[in-house]
Amino acid sequence: MNALVVAGTASGAGKTTVALAIIAALRSRGLTVQPFKCGPDFIDGGHLAAAASRPVRNLDTWMLDAEANREIFSRSASCDVAVVEGMMGLFDGVTGSSEEGSTAEMAKLLGLPVVLVVDAGNSARSIAAVIRGFETFDSELGFAGIVLNRVAGDAHFRMLELAIRQSSLVPVLGWLPVEADAAIPERHLGLHTAAEGIGAGLSTLTRLGSRLDLEQVLNATVYKQGFATAPISTAEPKYRGVRVGVARDRAFSFYYEDNLDLLRENGALIVDFSPIKDSVLPENLHALYFGGGYPELYASELSRNGRLLQQIRDFAKANKPIYAECGGLMYLAEKLTVIEGHSYSMAGVLPVAIEMTKSLVHFGYVDVEFAHNCLLGKKGTHVRGHSFHCSRIVAHDSLGCVYRVHYSLSGRREQEGFVCGGVLGTYIHLHFRSNPALVSSFLEQAGSARTSVEVQ
């Protein structure tokens, strides 16, 4: 197997475009490619998954311990090539004083070489100093090569390549021009999502990837390191037959695949449905899971789907478990006011009103402690996740809070995790592998709901 990390000198250097181009070009050769994304990002990962035609896996040294990251990588990397897209700049982590949470930390943890993406727009000989600095900053880190992005043309590239070769041992793998067709539009939470079908097509990405020296990439990224992983249990899963409805469409697409995998490993059957298109819930569901996404962009369609909204209200009234994160929380609210000022009725399962904001309300990693027993675990349970949202609760009526939340960037602490009956809504995106017991708790209550129905 080959394996590499695609990292950038900074956010916006073009690592997502380069990672997509490499994946597309490798697939055009008939190779299977497994995509990974460093950090908590859902949106970039969605594009990687679309290009590879395989679910993306998130790797994160802050939310998950070393063993969990190695296990995710080892169990998922049944492929010809593993491509890991980094986050932010190569050495950027949770704080400015350490590599914790950085792409560099992940590359060293997994023993992967780095393909460094450098924004060469408006650059000349000074780019060699930048690359030399990255090359020598951490002697434990290995580099497979450099990709120069946003190069003006052949003459510009030849000048840059000559300067780099005079001071660096890292090979230049090629360059990409400014390519309008490859640009993915951005909005308030990042890029448009792959679910919307917006962005470069596979043919464009393949053409861009063919500009790079893929033979050199493959020769420099042969992966020989293996990790001992816990054997997958062959015992009968405890919660076999529990049916979990998962909202998945253009409005709801922010899920960690490992969260869903943990549900499956414990016996749950994942049943997808669309809150935009489906007028009824799938049959015989025992729990609902609403992830994040962009419900504000589809508020009108969601609000008009009154029959489904009523079924969700009935599901909650029957005290069946519902877990909702961020966009899911917004959908379960009574009312959602979009940035233009229009208000739309939502499910009304949680007695809150939510309005969109013009800037991020909370952003960054989050430590969560359960202050009370709840759908996902007992009092005192600890779990990690992250928060990024451009909305806020503006009115609520006697909601109980079960989370004690500590935001890593701001240091702010607050009560969160809103409970109403069997419903738990939150702005926090939790990674279940940071504490797999969450899945057991969720499915235990889903199983109880199934048993209650069967008894009746």
C-alpha positions in Angstrom: 0.0 0.0 0.0 1.0 3.6 -0.6 0.1 6.3 2.0 0.7 10.0 2.2 -0.5 13.2 3.9 -1.4 16.2 1.8 -0.6 19.3 3.9 -0.4 23.0 3.3 1.8 25.8 4.5 -1.3 27.6 5.7 -5.1 27.4 5.4 -6.1 28.3 1.9 -2.9 27.0 0.2 -5.0 24.6 -1.9 -4.5 21.3 -0.1 -8.1 20.2 -0.7 -7.8 20.8 -4.5 -4.5 18.9 -4.6 -5.8 16.0 -2.5 -8.8 15.7 -4.8 -6.7 15.9 -7.9 -4.3 13.2 -6.6 -7.3 10.9 -5.7 -8.9 11.4 -9.1 -5.7 10.8 -11.0 -4.9 7.7 -9.0 -8.4 6.3 -9.6 -8.1 6.9 -13.3 -5.2 4.4 -13.2 -7.6 1.8 -11.7 -6.2 2.2 -8.1 -8.5 2.1 -5.1 -8.0 5.2 -2.9 -9.1 5.5 0.8 -9.5 9.2 1.8 -8.9 10.5 5.3 -9.3 14.0 6.8 -7.3 15.3 9.7 -9.3 17.3 12.2 -13.0 17.7 12.7 -14.0 19.0 9.3 -17.0 17.4 7.6 -17.2 19.5 4.4 -13.7 18.8 2.9 -14.2 15.1 3.9 -17.4 15.0 1.9 -15.6 16.1 -1.3 -12.8 13.6 -0.7 -15.4 10.8 -0.3 -17.1 11.8 -3.5 -13.8 11.8 -5.5 -12.7 8.4 -4.0 -16.2 6.8 -4.0 -15.4 5.6 -0.5 -16.5 7.0 2.9 -14.0 9.4 4.4 -12.5 8.7 7.8 -11.6 11.5 10.2 -8.4 11.3 12.1 -7.8 13.7 15.1 -5.1 13.7 17.7 -7.1 16.0 20.0 -10.5 14.3 20.1 -9.0 10.8 19.9 -6.1 9.1 21.5 -3.2 7.5 19.5 -4.6 4.0 19.7 -8.0 5.1 18.2 -6.3 7.0 15.4 -4.1 4.0 14.5 -7.1 1.7 14.6 -9.2 3.9 12.4 -6.3 4.2 9.9 -5.4 0.5 9.9 -8.9 -0.9 9.7 -9.9 1.5 6.9 -6.8 1.3 4.7 -7.7 -1.7 2.7 -6.8 0.0 -0.5 -4.0 0.7 -3.0 -3.4 4.2 -1.7 -4.4 6.1 1.4 -4.6 9.9 1.0 -4.9 11.9 4.2 -5.7 15.6 3.8 -4.3 17.7 6.6 -5.9 20.6 8.4 -4.8 24.3 8.5 -1.0 24.7 8.1 1.2 21.7 8.6 2.4 22.7 12.1 -0.8 24.4 13.2 -2.5 22.7 16.2 -4.8 23.4 19.1 -2.4 26.1 20.5 0.5 28.1 19.1 3.0 26.5 21.5 2.8 22.8 20.6 2.1 20.4 17.8 -0.9 18.9 19.6 -3.8 18.4 17.1 -1.6 19.3 14.1 -1.2 17.6 10.8 2.5 17.1 11.6 1.6 15.2 14.8 -0.7 12.9 12.8 1.9 12.3 10.1 4.5 11.3 12.7 2.0 9.2 14.6 1.1 7.1 11.5 4.6 7.2 10.0 3.4 8.9 6.8 5.4 11.2 4.4 4.1 14.6 3.6 3.2 16.1 0.2 3.5 19.9 0.9 1.2 22.2 -1.0 2.6 25.8 -1.4 0.6 28.7 -2.7 3.0 30.0 -5.3 0.8 32.9 -6.5 2.8 36.2 -6.5 5.9 34.3 -5.4 9.4 34.3 -6.7 12.8 33.1 -5.2 11.6 33.7 -1.7 9.4 30.6 -1.9 12.6 28.5 -1.6 13.1 30.0 1.9 9.6 29.1 2.9 10.0 25.5 1.7 13.5 25.2 3.3 12.0 26.4 6.6 9.2 23.7 6.5 11.7 21.1 5.5 14.0 21.7 8.5 11.5 22.8 11.1 10.9 19.2 12.4 13.7 16.7 11.7 11.3 13.8 12.6 9.0 14.6 9.7 9.5 13.1 6.2 8.5 14.8 3.0 7.5 13.0 -0.2 7.5 16.1 -2.3 6.2 19.6 -3.0 3.2 20.7 -5.1 3.2 24.4 -6.2 -0.3 25.7 -6.5 -1.7 28.8 -8.4 1.4 29.0 -10.6 1.1 31.6 -13.5 2.6 29.3 -16.2 5.6 27.3 -17.4 8.1 30.2 -17.1 6.9 31.0 -13.6 7.2 27.3 -12.6 10.7 26.9 -14.0 11.9 30.0 -12.1 10.4 28.6 -8.8 11.7 25.1 -9.4 15.2 26.3 -10.0 15.2 28.4 -6.7 13.8 25.4 -4.7 16.3 22.9 -6.1 19.2 25.1 -5.1 18.3 24.9 -1.4 16.0 21.9 -0.8 16.3 18.1 -1.1 12.6 17.7 -1.3 11.5 17.0 -4.9 9.0 19.2 -6.7 6.2 17.0 -7.9 4.6 19.5 -10.2 2.4 22.5 -10.3 -1.2 23.5 -10.7 -2.5 26.6 -12.4 -5.3 28.9 -11.2 -8.2 26.8 -12.4 -11.7 28.3 -12.2 -13.4 25.0 -12.9 -11.7 23.4 -9.8 -12.8 26.1 -7.4 -15.4 25.1 -4.8 -17.5 28.1 -3.7 -17.4 29.0 0.0 -20.1 30.2 2.4 -20.4 30.8 6.2 -19.2 27.4 7.4 -16.7 26.7 4.7 -17.0 25.2 1.2 -20.2 24.1 -0.4 -20.9 20.5 0.4 -20.4 17.6 -2.0 -24.0 16.6 -1.4 -25.0 19.8 -3.3 -23.1 18.6 -6.4 -21.1 21.9 -6.6 -17.4 21.9 -7.4 -14.9 20.4 -9.8 -16.0 17.3 -11.8 -14.0 14.1 -11.8 -12.7 14.8 -15.3 -11.3 18.2 -14.3 -9.7 16.8 -11.1 -8.2 13.9 -13.1 -6.7 16.4 -15.6 -5.2 18.5 -12.8 -3.8 15.4 -11.1 -2.2 14.2 -14.3 0.0 17.4 -14.2 1.8 15.9 -11.1 4.5 13.3 -11.2 2.4 10.4 -9.8 5.1 7.9 -10.3 7.3 9.8 -8.0 4.5 10.2 -5.5 3.9 6.4 -5.5 7.7 5.6 -5.2 8.0 8.0 -2.3 5.0 6.9 -0.3 5.3 3.1 0.0 3.8 2.3 3.4 5.3 -0.6 5.4 4.4 0.3 9.0 1.7 -1.7 10.5 -0.2 -1.4 13.8 -1.6 -4.1 16.0 -5.4 -3.5 16.3 -7.9 -5.1 18.5 -9.6 -8.0 16.7 -13.2 -7.3 15.6 -15.5 -9.2 17.8 -17.3 -12.2 16.3 -19.9 -12.3 19.1 -23.5 -11.6 18.4 -23.9 -7.8 18.7 -26.0 -6.8 21.7 -28.3 -4.5 19.9 -28.9 -6.4 16.7 -32.2 -5.4 15.1 -32.3 -1.8 16.5 -33.2 0.5 13.6 -31.8 4.0 13.8 -33.1 6.5 11.3 -30.4 8.9 10.1 -31.3 12.1 8.4 -29.0 12.4 5.3 -29.5 14.8 2.4 -28.4 18.2 1.2 -29.5 19.8 4.6 -28.0 17.1 6.8 -24.6 15.7 5.8 -22.2 16.3 8.7 -21.5 12.9 10.2 -18.4 11.1 11.3 -18.4 7.8 9.5 -16.9 6.2 12.6 -19.9 7.3 14.6 -22.1 5.4 12.2 -19.7 2.5 12.2 -19.8 2.2 16.0 -23.6 2.0 15.8 -23.3 -0.8 13.1 -20.7 -2.7 15.1 -23.1 -2.8 18.0 -25.8 -4.3 15.9 -27.8 -1.3 14.8 -29.2 -1.0 11.3 -28.7 2.5 9.9 -31.8 3.6 7.9 -31.2 6.8 5.9 -34.1 9.2 5.2 -34.4 12.7 3.8 -36.2 15.5 5.8 -36.4 17.4 2.5 -37.9 14.8 0.2 -39.5 12.0 2.4 -43.0 12.7 3.5 -42.9 9.8 6.1 -40.3 8.3 8.4 -39.0 4.8 7.4 -41.0 2.0 9.1 -40.2 0.5 12.5 -37.6 3.0 13.7 -36.4 2.8 17.3 -34.3 6.0 17.4 -33.5 9.0 15.3 -30.1 10.7 14.7 -30.0 14.2 13.1 -26.5 15.4 12.3 -25.3 18.8 11.3 -25.5 20.5 7.9 -27.2 23.5 6.4 -30.9 23.4 7.3 -31.0 27.2 7.0 -30.5 26.9 3.3 -33.4 24.6 2.9 -35.6 26.0 5.7 -38.6 26.6 3.3 -38.6 23.0 2.0 -38.1 21.6 5.5 -40.9 23.7 6.9 -43.3 22.7 4.1 -42.8 19.0 4.7 -45.5 19.1 7.4 -46.4 15.4 7.4 -42.9 14.4 8.2 -42.5 17.1 10.9 -45.7 15.7 12.5 -44.3 12.2 12.5 -41.1 13.4 14.2 -43.3 15.1 16.9 -45.2 11.9 17.3 -42.0 10.0 17.6 -40.8 12.3 20.4 -44.2 12.2 22.2 -43.8 8.4 22.2 -40.6 9.0 24.2 -38.4 7.3 21.6 -34.8 8.5 21.7 -33.8 11.3 19.4 -30.2 12.7 19.2 -29.6 15.9 17.3 -26.4 17.9 16.7 -26.1 21.5 15.5 -28.2 21.5 12.3 -30.3 18.8 13.8 -30.9 20.9 16.9 -32.0 23.8 14.6 -34.4 21.4 12.8 -36.0 20.2 16.1 -36.6 23.8 17.2 -39.9 25.5 17.1 -38.8 28.3 14.7 -35.7 29.1 12.6 -35.1 32.6 11.5 -32.7 32.9 8.5 -30.2 35.7 7.9 -32.7 37.6 5.6 -35.1 37.8 8.5 -37.7 35.2 7.4 -38.9 32.7 10.0 -39.9 29.1 9.3 -41.7 26.6 11.5 -39.6 23.6 12.3 -40.4 20.3 14.2 -41.1 22.0 17.5 -39.7 19.0 19.4 -37.5 21.3 21.5 -39.1 24.5 22.9 -36.5 26.9 21.4 -36.3 29.5 18.8 -33.1 29.9 16.7 -31.8 32.6 14.5 -28.9 32.7 12.1 -25.9 35.0 12.8 -23.5 36.7 10.4 -20.4 35.3 12.2 -19.4 32.2 14.1 -20.8 32.0 17.6 -18.5 29.2 18.8 -15.6 27.6 17.0 -13.1 25.0 18.1 -12.6 21.9 20.1 -14.8 21.1 23.1 -14.5 19.1 26.3 -17.9 17.8 27.5 -18.8 16.4 30.9 -22.3 15.0 31.5 -23.7 16.9 34.6 -26.7 14.5 34.7 -27.7 11.1 33.2 -28.8 11.5 29.6 -29.4 9.7 26.4 -25.7 9.2 25.7 -24.5 8.2 29.2 -24.4 8.7 32.9 -23.4 11.7 35.0 -19.7 12.2 35.0 -19.1 10.8 31.5 -16.4 12.7 29.5 -16.3 13.0 25.8 -14.7 15.3 23.2 -16.0 17.0 20.1 -16.0 20.4 18.4 -18.3 23.3 17.7 -18.7 25.5 14.7 -22.0 27.3 14.0 -23.4 30.6 12.8 -26.7 30.5 14.8 -27.9 31.0 18.3 -30.8 30.2 20.6 -32.8 33.4 21.2 -35.6 32.0 23.2 -36.3 28.8 25.2 -38.8 27.6 27.7 -37.7 25.6 30.7 -35.1 23.4 29.0 -32.9 21.2 31.1 -29.1 21.2 30.3 -27.1 18.0 30.8 -23.6 19.1 29.5 -20.8 21.0 31.1 -18.9 22.4 28.2 -15.4 23.8 28.0 -14.4 25.5 24.8 -10.7 25.1 24.1 -10.0 28.3 22.1 -12.0 30.8 24.2 -11.7 29.0 27.5 -15.4 29.7 28.0 -17.4 27.3 30.1 -21.2 26.9 29.9 -24.2 24.6 30.3 -25.3 23.0 27.2 -27.0 19.7 25.9 -30.7 20.4 25.9 -33.1 17.8 27.0 -36.8 17.4 26.6 -38.2 13.9 27.3 -36.2 11.4 25.2 -34.7 14.1 23.0 -31.1 15.4 23.4 -30.2 18.4 21.2 -26.8 20.1 21.2 -24.6 22.4 19.1 -21.6 20.1 19.9 -20.5 17.6 17.3 -19.3 14.6 19.4 -16.9 12.0 18.1 -18.2 8.7 19.6 -14.8 7.0 19.4 -13.6 9.5 22.0 -15.8 7.5 24.4 -17.5 4.5 22.7 -19.8 3.9 25.7 -22.0 6.7 24.3 -23.2 4.3 21.6 -24.1 1.6 24.1 -26.1 4.1 26.1 -27.9 5.4 23.0 -28.7 1.9 21.7 -29.8 0.7 25.1 -32.5 3.3 25.2 -33.4 2.6 21.6 -33.6 -1.1 22.5 -35.9 -0.2 25.4 -38.1 1.7 23.0 -38.3 -1.3 20.8 -39.1 -3.6 23.7 -41.9 -1.3 24.9 -43.5 -1.3 21.4 -43.2 -5.1 21.2 -44.8 -5.6 24.6 -47.7 -3.3 23.6 
